[in-house]
Amino acid sequence: MRKLTLALFFAVYICSVAVHSRIRQKRTWIIDSFNIEEENPGPFPYLLGTIELDRKYLVNFRLHGSGVDKEPKEVLKINQRNGQIWVHKKVDYETFQLLQLTFEATNVSSDKVDTRLGVEVKILDINDHAPVFSPPHYQATMNESSAQGQVVETMNATDGDDSQTPNGTFSFNIISVTPKTDNVEFFLEPTGASITEIFFRGCLDYEKAKKYTIVLEAKDHGDKVQLSSTSTVTMNIIDKNNHLPEITGQTGPGRVKERESGVEVLRVQVADKDSPGSQAWKAKYTIHGDKEKYFQIETDPKTNEGVITVLKAMDYEEQTSRNVSLSVANEVPYFSCEITGRPAKRLWDVKTFNEGPGKSLPGFPKLYPVTIAVEDVNDPPEFVPPVRKVGIMENTKLGTHLCTLEAKDPDKTFASKFHFTKGEDVDNWITVDPETGEVFTAKVLDRESPLLKNSSYSVILYVVDNGEPPMTGTGTLIIQVGDLNDNLPILEVNTLGMCLLDKATMTNITAVDLDLPPYSSPFTYELLGDVKGKWNIDPTRGTTVHLVKEKTVYSGVHELQIKVSDNQGLSLTQNLSVTVCDCTSTPNCHLRRSSGAQVGSTAVSIMIFTFLLLLAIILMAFLISCKHEKKMIMTDDEPGWHLLESNIETLGTDCKVPAKITQVESIQTLKAKPNLISTHDGISKQEVIQQNHQQDYYDSTFQKEQLLKRSLQRNSTRRSYRSCHSSMDQVKRNYSIYSVDEFQLRQNLLTQIDQNLFQLQAPGEELGDYEPHCYAYEGESMIDPQLDAISLPENDFNPNVLTNLEWQFNKLASICRPDLKS
């Protein structure tokens, strides 16, 4: 038949060539009558078919394309002489379904292509692939409480054969389920040609099976042979709470001593069939009938027991035992599932219960009664009241009675005698009588002590009974200290800076007083000294006031005296240093003042050199001015009662007398020796006597000095002083000006001394240049009440004594007798 077909084709071809003899054309014919069955076992090579051509001349046959020189290569070969096609190896249908080739016939003599035909070889599929699951194994997890009809797992499989043939189609089925139980059954529901889902019906029970192993098969529908494969699904079941816990007993003493807490008194045991360690097995206990919260119950994680602990101490005198009830549940809600029928349909008939909010099992939870006994022990005595407050004014004398402590012993069967003792008393303020409980002050109390909080001082007290063992009660004594006006107002700062302007300027000054109102603020401020038209305070009353500088005040450092009085009139005069500067160049006058004191080393050297040079010039001038010699006047042999003659008639010397007074006797010395001050010094005796009346002032001043020291000490935490020495110096400075009268007296003394020394060296008013005063004429006897009597010894006077004066008289001698200057 194949040869006849080829003959017909060639006949048609020859006819067409004859018709078109003038135009030679080459045609290509497609022949697809060749089939190869995949995976043909051979033997190889075997004949596939023969291509024949009627030619009067010899031709050669050639074959090109898939299966020859293209993939899959070397599957087919053709005999060049007779056109036979041979198969040399297997062909896989899943790789190549069709081989397309080109057949050529060439003239042997001319080697030209005479005929070209297309050849197709079809690969026939066979059932050589079984369905394959992907993945080959499955793991699934289900809760024990899962309802029936839920999907356990979705399965997927593929087949490499032609899906349009029975070899490539397949179906699923369950081969086995391990273990086999009567409470559950698995079934399949396909969802596609290659996908199926596994379901279960019934009730899962962890106690019957913790996991199921399901074997599935996928089998194709091949005609000659049917291929299949299997897959395993492992379904693990998570245990849930389908068994109720039940309290089975208790262990432990069931007793507790009164006032004892944090101790274990009882353990209760529970039985639960759920998996140990799971949430379905773990117990959760609840105490009923314990409104006062005396107890707490916790779960032992290892044994699942309920441990009862005393949370709050109990009193035997109030109750000898305590009755409570216990209940137990699990950490996860309870559920139940019961099979009532197994009809021949998709799901069975079941009855379920799931615990939830507002939904609980009837008769659950069950209550378990427990009794805890209380044992009597020696109770500690108690203070009545436990916290006692007493009031006392500060500065009250030592040994003042504060209060009498009281205590009681609540114990009825033990000793009731007790004594008092002091616990924590940080500053030892009190003493306590151990027998009577009387409390006395041990020192003078100070409300401004840093140990006080809100003017209160706390002391911890103990009362101890004589029981076995002795018990101690604790109480608190709060001493509320009343305030007195025992602190002076102090300026927060005593140095200020102000700008030099052409108008009045102001700055704030503030004082502090550790006393409470009404013994502290508002304060009254008063400027002392010559401040009119220069400085004033506005307002004069308040805690913080304005210090006003008038435009007439020049730049520099100004020392002001401010008297600050508290609300009760207790005052303190203090120094306030105000630096006035041009703020356009230096915004901060304090910085300018401090920076001005910072002089470089070069400037210091220049200043030292200038000082030495000036000193040398002054010394030379002094030596030149003192060059005139004055001869000593020798004494005549006059009676010893005559005064020594001197050259007082000559002009006085130009030697300068230093104006610096090296030592001035204190006011106390002047008052002790009033006769040392004469009218020649410019101060009358009456003025000196008046100073004696200041003694009362000095007594009060001493008290104020002590008050001031205390104020400074109490303000040490609020105000920074440069050092303790500078603080006391400040006290002395403030104190030295506290008495205006004393200050004025000292100034008068210094002024008079300076004036007298100045007269000694004033031009034209040297020694001897004043008009002599006549006290009495020669031969007359006159007594001047202003002069003291002079008594001269009757011994001889040696003039050389003037040449051997001590160093204290050298200055006076150099003025009166320049010739004696050495």
C-alpha positions in Angstrom: 0.0 0.0 0.0 2.9 2.3 0.9 4.6 1.6 -2.4 1.4 2.2 -4.3 1.0 5.6 -2.7 4.5 6.6 -3.6 4.0 5.5 -7.2 0.9 7.7 -7.4 2.8 10.6 -6.0 5.6 10.2 -8.5 3.1 9.8 -11.4 1.5 13.1 -10.5 4.9 14.6 -10.2 6.0 13.3 -13.7 2.8 14.6 -15.2 3.4 18.1 -13.8 7.0 18.0 -15.1 5.7 17.1 -18.6 3.2 19.9 -18.6 5.7 22.4 -17.4 8.6 21.2 -19.5 9.9 24.6 -20.3 10.2 25.7 -16.6 12.0 23.1 -14.4 10.7 23.4 -10.9 11.5 21.4 -7.7 8.6 20.6 -5.4 8.6 19.4 -1.8 6.1 16.7 -0.7 5.3 15.9 2.9 4.9 12.2 3.8 3.8 11.5 7.5 3.0 7.9 7.5 5.9 6.9 9.8 5.2 6.2 13.5 7.7 5.3 16.3 6.5 4.0 19.6 8.3 5.6 22.5 10.6 3.4 24.5 10.5 0.6 21.9 13.0 -1.9 23.3 14.3 -2.9 19.8 16.5 -4.8 18.9 18.2 -1.9 17.1 18.4 -1.0 14.4 15.1 -1.9 13.0 13.5 -0.9 9.7 11.0 2.0 9.9 10.1 2.2 6.1 11.4 2.8 2.5 11.2 5.8 0.2 11.2 4.7 -3.6 11.6 6.8 -6.8 11.3 5.7 -10.5 14.3 7.1 -12.3 16.1 6.1 -15.4 19.2 7.4 -13.9 20.8 6.7 -10.6 20.0 8.9 -7.6 21.3 9.1 -4.1 19.0 9.5 -1.0 19.7 11.9 1.8 17.8 12.6 5.1 18.1 15.8 7.3 16.3 17.2 10.4 15.2 16.0 13.9 16.4 12.5 14.6 19.3 12.7 12.2 21.5 15.7 12.5 19.3 17.6 15.0 18.1 16.5 18.5 17.5 13.8 19.1 20.5 13.0 16.9 21.3 9.6 15.4 17.9 8.1 15.9 17.2 7.6 12.2 19.5 6.8 9.2 18.6 6.3 5.5 20.3 4.0 3.0 21.6 6.2 0.1 21.0 3.6 -2.5 17.6 2.1 -1.8 15.9 4.7 0.5 15.4 2.5 3.6 15.0 4.3 6.9 16.3 2.6 10.0 15.7 3.3 13.8 18.9 3.1 15.9 17.7 4.0 19.5 14.8 4.9 21.8 12.8 8.1 21.7 11.0 9.6 24.8 7.5 10.9 24.1 7.6 13.3 27.0 10.6 15.0 25.3 9.9 14.7 21.5 6.4 14.1 20.2 7.2 14.7 16.5 10.3 14.4 14.3 10.3 16.6 11.2 12.8 15.7 8.4 13.7 16.6 4.8 14.2 13.8 2.2 16.4 14.7 -0.9 17.2 12.7 -4.1 20.2 13.8 -6.1 21.4 12.8 -9.6 24.5 10.8 -9.3 26.0 12.1 -12.5 25.3 15.8 -11.9 25.0 15.8 -8.1 22.0 18.0 -8.3 18.9 17.7 -6.2 16.3 16.0 -8.3 13.6 15.6 -5.7 13.0 17.1 -2.2 10.2 15.7 0.1 9.2 16.4 3.7 9.0 13.5 6.1 7.3 13.5 9.5 7.8 10.8 12.1 5.2 10.8 14.9 6.2 9.4 18.4 3.5 7.3 19.9 3.0 7.6 23.7 2.9 4.7 26.0 2.0 4.5 29.8 5.4 4.9 31.2 4.8 7.4 34.0 3.0 6.9 37.3 1.3 9.8 39.1 3.6 11.5 41.6 2.6 13.4 44.8 4.2 16.7 45.5 5.4 16.8 48.2 5.8 13.0 48.8 5.0 13.4 52.6 2.6 15.6 54.4 2.4 16.8 58.1 -0.9 18.1 59.5 -1.9 19.4 63.0 -5.4 19.4 64.4 -6.8 20.5 67.8 -8.6 17.8 69.7 -11.5 20.2 70.0 -11.8 20.7 66.2 -15.3 20.2 64.8 -15.9 17.4 62.2 -16.0 18.4 58.5 -12.7 20.4 58.7 -10.0 19.9 56.1 -7.1 17.9 57.4 -4.8 18.3 54.3 -4.9 19.2 50.6 -3.1 16.7 48.3 -1.6 17.4 44.9 -0.2 14.9 42.3 1.0 15.1 38.6 1.5 12.5 35.8 4.2 12.9 33.0 2.1 11.1 30.4 -0.3 12.7 27.9 -3.1 14.2 30.0 -5.4 13.8 26.9 -5.0 10.0 27.1 -5.9 7.5 29.8 -2.2 7.2 30.5 -2.1 10.7 31.9 -5.3 10.8 34.0 -5.5 9.4 37.5 -7.7 9.2 40.7 -7.1 9.3 44.5 -8.1 6.9 47.2 -7.3 6.1 50.9 -5.4 2.9 51.3 -5.1 2.8 55.1 -5.5 4.7 58.4 -3.3 3.9 61.4 -4.5 3.5 64.2 -8.1 2.5 63.5 -10.5 4.0 66.1 -14.2 4.0 66.2 -14.5 7.8 67.0 -13.2 9.2 63.7 -13.3 8.4 60.0 -11.4 10.1 57.1 -12.7 10.7 53.5 -11.6 12.5 50.3 -13.2 15.1 48.2 -11.5 15.9 44.8 -11.3 19.6 43.9 -9.7 19.2 40.5 -8.0 16.7 38.1 -4.9 16.5 40.2 -6.0 17.9 43.7 -8.0 16.3 46.5 -8.7 17.3 50.1 -8.8 15.0 53.2 -11.7 15.5 55.7 -12.7 13.7 59.0 -16.0 13.0 60.6 -16.7 12.1 64.2 -14.9 13.3 67.4 -11.1 13.5 67.9 -9.9 12.1 71.1 -6.3 12.6 72.2 -6.5 9.8 74.8 -7.4 7.3 72.0 -5.0 8.5 69.4 -2.3 11.2 69.6 -1.8 11.0 65.8 -3.1 9.3 62.7 -1.0 8.1 59.7 -3.1 8.1 56.4 -1.8 6.4 53.2 -3.2 7.7 49.9 -2.8 6.3 46.4 -2.9 8.1 43.0 -3.5 5.5 40.1 -3.7 6.4 36.4 -6.1 4.9 33.8 -3.7 3.3 31.3 -5.1 0.8 28.7 -2.4 -1.8 28.8 -1.0 -1.1 32.2 -2.0 1.1 35.1 0.6 2.8 37.1 0.3 4.3 40.7 2.1 5.9 43.6 1.4 6.5 47.3 1.9 9.4 49.8 1.7 9.5 53.6 -0.2 12.1 55.7 0.7 12.3 59.4 -1.9 14.1 61.4 -0.8 15.2 65.0 -3.5 15.9 67.5 -3.1 18.7 70.1 -4.6 17.8 73.5 -7.4 20.1 74.7 -9.4 20.2 77.8 -12.0 17.5 77.5 -11.5 16.2 81.1 -12.5 18.1 84.2 -9.9 18.4 87.1 -11.0 17.2 90.5 -9.5 17.8 93.9 -8.7 14.5 95.5 -7.0 15.4 98.9 -4.8 17.7 100.9 -1.5 17.6 102.8 0.2 20.0 105.3 -0.3 21.2 108.8 -3.3 23.4 108.1 -2.2 25.7 111.0 -0.5 29.1 111.2 0.8 31.1 114.1 -0.8 34.5 114.6 1.0 37.5 113.1 2.8 35.1 110.8 2.6 35.7 107.0 4.3 34.4 103.9 4.3 30.8 105.1 2.9 27.7 103.4 0.1 26.0 105.4 -1.6 23.6 103.0 -1.3 21.7 99.7 -4.2 20.2 97.8 -3.9 17.5 95.1 -5.9 17.3 91.9 -6.5 14.5 89.3 -6.8 15.3 85.5 -6.8 12.8 82.6 -5.6 15.3 80.1 -2.0 15.3 78.9 0.4 16.2 81.8 2.2 19.5 81.2 -0.4 20.7 78.6 -2.6 23.7 79.2 -5.5 21.3 79.4 -3.8 19.6 82.4 -2.5 22.6 84.3 -4.7 23.5 87.2 -5.9 27.0 88.1 -7.2 27.3 91.7 -9.6 29.9 93.3 -10.2 30.6 97.0 -13.8 31.4 98.0 -15.0 33.0 101.3 -11.8 35.0 101.9 -13.0 38.6 101.6 -10.1 39.9 103.8 -7.5 38.3 101.5 -5.7 36.4 104.2 -4.6 33.6 101.9 -3.4 33.1 98.3 -3.2 29.9 96.4 -0.7 29.2 93.6 -0.1 26.2 91.3 3.0 24.1 91.7 4.2 23.8 88.1 5.8 20.4 88.7 3.1 18.5 90.7 0.0 20.6 89.7 -0.8 20.9 93.4 -2.5 24.0 94.9 -0.2 25.7 97.5 -2.0 27.8 100.1 0.1 30.6 101.6 -0.8 33.1 104.4 -0.8 36.5 102.8 -1.8 38.6 105.7 -1.2 37.9 109.4 -4.1 36.9 111.6 -4.8 37.6 115.2 -5.7 34.8 117.6 -7.7 37.1 119.8 -9.9 37.9 116.8 -10.3 34.4 115.3 -9.0 31.0 116.2 -9.6 29.5 112.8 -10.6 30.4 109.2 -12.9 28.4 106.9 -12.6 28.8 103.1 -13.5 26.8 100.0 -11.4 25.9 96.9 -12.3 25.3 93.3 -10.1 24.2 90.4 -10.3 24.6 86.6 -7.8 24.4 83.7 -6.0 27.1 81.9 -8.0 26.5 78.7 -11.8 26.2 78.4 -13.5 22.8 78.7 -15.1 21.1 75.7 -16.8 17.8 75.1 -17.8 15.8 71.9 -20.1 12.7 71.9 -21.1 10.6 68.8 -24.8 9.9 68.7 -25.1 8.3 65.2 -23.2 7.2 62.1 -25.5 7.7 59.1 -24.3 6.9 55.6 -23.7 10.5 54.7 -20.9 13.0 54.7 -20.9 13.8 58.5 -22.0 11.8 61.6 -24.4 12.9 64.3 -22.5 14.4 67.3 -23.2 16.3 70.5 -20.7 19.0 71.5 -20.2 21.5 74.4 -17.7 24.4 74.5 -17.2 26.5 77.6 -17.1 30.2 77.1 -18.1 33.6 78.6 -21.5 33.2 80.2 -21.6 29.5 79.3 -20.5 26.9 81.9 -21.1 23.3 82.6 -23.9 22.6 85.1 -22.6 21.8 88.6 -19.2 23.1 87.8 -17.0 24.1 89.5 -17.2 22.0 92.6 -16.2 23.5 95.9 -13.8 21.9 98.3 -13.9 23.1 102.0 -10.7 23.9 103.9 -10.1 25.0 107.5 -7.0 26.9 108.6 -6.3 27.0 112.4 -4.7 30.0 114.1 -2.2 29.4 117.0 -1.8 31.8 119.8 1.7 33.4 120.4 3.1 36.2 122.5 1.9 39.5 121.0 4.1 42.6 121.1 2.8 45.6 123.2 1.3 48.4 121.2 1.7 52.2 121.6 -1.5 54.2 122.2 -1.6 55.9 119.8 1.0 54.4 117.5 1.9 57.9 116.2 2.0 60.6 118.7 2.4 64.3 118.0 3.6 66.9 120.6 4.3 70.6 120.2 7.0 72.7 121.7 8.6 76.1 121.0 12.2 76.2 119.9 14.9 77.4 122.3 13.0 75.8 125.2 15.4 75.0 128.0 16.9 71.6 128.3 14.9 69.0 130.3 11.5 70.3 129.4 8.7 67.6 129.7 7.2 66.7 126.4 4.8 63.9 127.0 4.2 60.5 128.8 4.1 57.5 126.5 1.3 54.9 126.9 1.2 51.3 125.7 -1.0 48.2 126.0 -0.4 44.5 125.6 -3.2 42.8 123.5 -2.1 39.4 124.7 -4.4 37.7 127.3 -2.3 34.7 128.2 1.2 36.1 128.3 3.1 38.7 130.4 1.9 42.3 130.2 4.8 44.1 131.9 6.9 46.2 129.6 9.5 49.0 129.5 10.2 51.9 127.1 13.3 52.6 125.1 14.4 55.0 122.4 15.0 53.8 118.9 16.1 56.2 116.2 16.8 59.7 117.5 19.2 61.2 115.0 20.3 64.3 116.9 19.6 63.0 120.4 16.8 65.4 121.2 15.0 63.5 123.8 15.4 61.1 126.8 12.9 58.5 127.8 12.2 57.2 131.2 12.1 53.4 130.7 9.6 52.8 133.5 7.2 55.7 133.4 7.5 56.5 129.7 8.1 60.2 130.4 9.8 62.1 127.6 12.1 65.1 128.2 14.2 67.3 125.9 17.9 66.5 126.0 19.0 69.7 124.3 17.8 73.1 123.3 15.6 72.5 120.2 16.2 74.5 117.0 13.4 74.7 114.5 15.9 75.7 111.7 17.8 72.4 112.1 18.3 70.6 108.8 17.0 67.4 110.4 13.5 68.8 110.6 10.9 68.4 107.8 8.0 70.9 107.8 9.1 71.9 111.3 8.7 68.4 112.6 11.3 66.0 114.1 10.5 62.3 114.3 11.8 59.8 116.9 11.3 56.0 116.7 10.3 54.5 120.1 10.1 50.9 121.3 8.1 49.2 124.0 9.4 45.8 125.1 7.5 43.2 127.2 9.0 40.6 129.5 7.7 37.6 127.7 9.6 34.6 126.4 10.8 35.6 123.9 10.3 39.3 124.6 8.3 41.1 122.0 8.8 44.7 120.9 6.3 47.2 119.7 7.2 50.3 117.7 5.8 53.8 117.8 6.6 57.2 116.5 6.9 60.5 118.3 6.6 63.5 116.1 7.9 66.7 117.8 6.4 69.8 116.1 8.7 72.7 116.9 7.2 76.2 117.1 9.0 79.1 115.6 10.6 82.1 117.5 12.2 85.2 116.1 15.8 84.0 116.5 17.2 84.6 113.0 18.3 87.9 111.4 17.5 88.8 107.8 20.6 88.4 105.6 21.1 89.7 102.1 21.3 86.9 99.5 24.2 88.6 97.8 26.5 91.4 99.1 28.0 92.4 95.7 26.2 93.9 92.8 26.9 95.5 89.5 25.1 98.4 87.9 25.5 100.3 84.6 26.6 103.9 84.4 23.8 105.8 82.7 22.6 109.4 82.4 19.4 108.4 84.2 18.4 106.6 87.4 18.8 102.8 87.2 17.8 100.1 89.6 18.6 96.5 90.6 17.0 94.0 92.9 18.2 93.1 96.3 16.7 90.3 98.3 17.0 89.2 101.9 16.3 85.8 103.5 15.3 84.9 107.0 15.1 81.3 108.2 12.3 82.2 110.5 8.7 81.7 109.5 6.1 84.4 109.2 5.4 86.7 111.1 9.1 86.6 112.1 10.6 86.9 108.7 9.3 88.8 105.6 8.2 91.4 104.6 11.5 93.1 105.4 12.2 96.8 105.9 15.3 98.2 104.1 17.1 101.4 105.1 20.3 102.9 103.7 22.7 104.4 106.2 25.3 107.1 105.7 25.5 109.9 103.1 23.3 108.5 100.3 21.0 111.4 99.8 20.7 112.2 96.1 22.8 109.2 95.2 21.1 106.0 96.4 17.6 105.1 97.6 15.5 102.0 98.1 12.1 101.7 96.5 9.9 100.3 98.0 11.5 100.1 101.4 9.4 97.1 102.5 9.1 93.7 101.0 11.2 90.6 100.4 12.7 91.8 97.2 13.1 95.6 96.7 14.8 97.9 94.2 18.1 99.6 94.9 17.9 102.8 92.9 21.1 104.5 91.7 20.7 108.2 90.8 22.5 109.5 87.7 24.9 111.6 89.9 26.7 108.4 91.1 30.1 108.1 89.4 31.7 104.9 88.2 33.7 102.7 90.6 33.1 100.6 93.7 30.7 102.0 96.2 30.3 100.5 99.7 26.8 100.9 101.1 25.4 100.2 104.5 22.0 98.6 104.5 19.9 98.0 107.6 17.5 95.1 107.1 14.7 94.6 109.6 12.3 91.7 109.8 8.6 92.0 110.3 9.1 92.2 114.1 11.8 94.9 113.9 14.8 92.7 114.5 17.5 94.2 112.3 21.0 93.7 111.0 23.2 96.3 109.3 25.2 94.8 106.4 27.7 96.0 103.8 26.7 96.0 100.2 29.4 96.5 97.5 28.0 98.0 94.3 30.3 98.2 91.2 29.2 100.9 88.7 30.7 100.7 85.3 30.2 101.5 81.6 28.1 98.6 80.3 28.7 99.6 76.7 32.2 98.1 76.8 31.7 95.5 79.6 28.1 94.2 80.0 29.0 92.7 83.4 30.6 95.1 85.9 31.7 92.2 88.1 33.6 90.7 85.1 35.2 94.0 84.4 36.3 94.4 88.0 37.7 90.9 88.2 39.3 91.2 84.7 40.8 94.5 85.7 42.7 92.7 88.5 44.3 90.3 86.0 47.5 92.1 85.0 50.0 90.5 82.8 53.6 89.7 83.9 55.1 92.5 81.8 52.8 95.1 83.5 53.6 93.7 86.9 57.3 94.1 86.1 56.8 97.7 85.0 54.8 98.5 88.1 57.5 97.0 90.4 60.3 99.0 88.6 58.3 102.2 88.8 57.7 101.7 92.5 61.4 101.1 93.2 62.3 104.1 91.2 59.8 106.3 93.0 61.1 104.9 96.4 64.7 105.9 95.5 63.6 109.4 94.5 61.7 109.9 97.8 64.7 108.6 99.8 67.1 111.0 98.0 64.7 113.9 98.6 64.5 113.0 102.2 68.3 112.9 102.6 68.7 116.3 100.9 65.9 118.0 102.9 67.5 116.8 106.2 71.0 118.0 105.5 71.1 121.1 107.8 73.0 120.6 111.0 71.9 122.0 114.2 74.4 122.2 117.1 73.3 120.9 120.4 72.9 123.6 123.0 75.0 122.7 126.0 73.4 123.2 129.4 74.7 125.8 131.9 75.3 125.2 135.5 71.9 126.2 136.4 69.9 124.8 139.2 68.3 121.6 138.5 64.8 122.9 138.5 65.3 124.8 135.2 64.1 123.2 132.0 66.6 122.3 129.4 67.2 125.2 126.9 66.7 124.5 123.2 66.9 126.3 120.0 63.1 126.7 119.6 63.5 130.2 118.4 64.8 129.0 115.0 62.7 128.0 112.1 61.4 124.5 112.2 62.7 121.6 110.0 61.1 120.6 106.7 61.3 116.9 107.6 58.0 115.2 106.8 56.3 113.3 109.5 54.5 110.1 108.4 50.8 110.4 108.6 50.1 106.7 109.0 49.2 105.8 112.5 50.7 102.4 113.3 48.6 101.7 116.3 45.5 103.2 117.9 44.2 102.0 121.2 40.8 100.4 121.1 37.7 102.0 122.5 37.8 99.6 125.4 41.3 100.9 126.4 40.2 104.5 126.1 37.3 103.8 128.4 39.6 102.0 130.8 42.0 105.0 130.7 40.0 108.1 130.1 42.8 110.4 131.4 45.0 109.4 128.4 42.9 111.7 126.2 43.6 115.3 126.8 42.2 118.5 125.4 45.3 119.0 123.4 44.2 116.0 121.3 41.0 117.8 120.2 38.6 115.7 122.3 37.3 116.8 125.7 37.2 114.6 128.7 33.4 114.9 128.7 33.2 113.3 125.3 35.3 110.4 126.5 33.2 110.0 129.6 30.1 109.9 127.4 31.6 106.9 125.6 31.5 105.0 128.9 27.7 105.0 128.6 28.1 102.8 125.5 28.9 99.8 127.8 25.3 98.8 127.9 25.3 98.9 124.1 28.3 96.6 124.0 26.5 94.1 126.2 23.5 94.1 123.8 25.9 94.1 120.9 27.5 90.9 122.1 24.1 89.2 122.2 23.5 90.4 118.6 26.8 89.2 117.6 25.9 85.7 118.8 22.6 86.0 117.0 24.3 87.1 113.8 26.7 84.1 114.0 23.8 81.8 114.3 22.0 83.4 111.4 25.1 83.1 109.2 25.5 79.4 110.2 21.9 78.6 109.4 22.1 80.4 106.1 25.3 78.6 105.1 23.3 76.2 102.9 21.5 79.1 101.1 24.4 81.5 100.7 27.9 80.8 99.5 30.8 82.4 101.5 34.3 82.2 100.2 35.7 80.7 103.3 35.0 80.4 107.1 37.7 83.1 107.7 36.2 85.5 105.2 32.7 84.8 106.8 34.0 85.8 110.3 35.8 88.8 108.7 32.5 89.9 107.2 30.9 89.5 110.6 33.6 91.7 112.1 33.2 94.3 109.4 29.4 94.3 109.8 29.8 94.4 113.5 32.3 97.2 113.4 29.7 99.5 111.8 26.8 98.2 113.8 27.4 101.0 116.3 27.4 104.3 114.6 28.5 106.1 117.8 31.5 103.8 118.2 32.5 104.3 114.6 32.2 108.1 114.8 34.3 108.2 118.0 37.2 106.3 116.3 36.9 108.6 113.3 37.1 111.7 115.5 40.3 110.4 117.2 42.0 109.7 113.9 41.0 113.0 112.5 42.4 115.0 115.5 45.7 113.1 115.4 46.0 113.7 111.7 45.3 117.4 112.1 48.0 117.8 114.9 50.6 116.0 112.8 49.7 118.1 109.8 50.2 121.3 111.8 53.7 120.1 112.7 54.7 120.1 109.1 52.5 122.9 107.6 54.5 125.8 106.0 54.9 128.8 108.3 53.4 126.9 111.2 56.5 124.8 112.3 57.4 124.2 115.9 57.9 127.5 117.7 56.1 129.6 115.1 52.9 130.0 117.2 52.2 132.9 119.6 53.4 132.0 123.1 50.8 131.6 125.8 51.5 133.3 129.1 50.6 131.0 132.0 52.3 133.2 134.7 54.8 136.1 134.9 58.2 135.6 136.5 57.9 135.8 140.2 54.1 135.2 140.1 52.3 132.2 141.3 49.3 131.1 139.1 47.5 127.8 138.9 45.8 126.9 135.6 43.1 124.4 136.1 43.8 123.0 132.6 47.4 122.1 133.5 48.7 119.3 135.7 51.3 119.8 138.2 54.9 119.0 137.1 57.2 117.5 139.6 61.0 117.4 138.6 63.4 115.2 140.5 66.3 117.0 142.3 69.0 114.9 140.6 71.2 116.1 137.8 69.9 115.8 134.2 72.3 114.3 131.7 71.8 115.8 128.2 73.3 112.7 126.6 70.2 110.8 127.4 68.7 112.5 124.3 71.2 110.8 122.2 70.4 107.3 123.4 66.6 107.3 123.0 64.8 104.1 122.1 63.6 103.5 118.6 60.0 104.6 119.4 61.3 108.2 120.0 63.7 108.5 117.0 61.0 110.1 114.8 60.2 112.8 117.4 63.9 113.4 118.0 64.6 113.8 114.3 62.0 116.5 114.1 63.1 118.5 117.0 66.9 117.9 116.7 68.0 117.1 113.2 71.6 117.3 114.3 71.0 114.1 116.3 69.8 112.2 113.3 71.9 109.1 112.8 
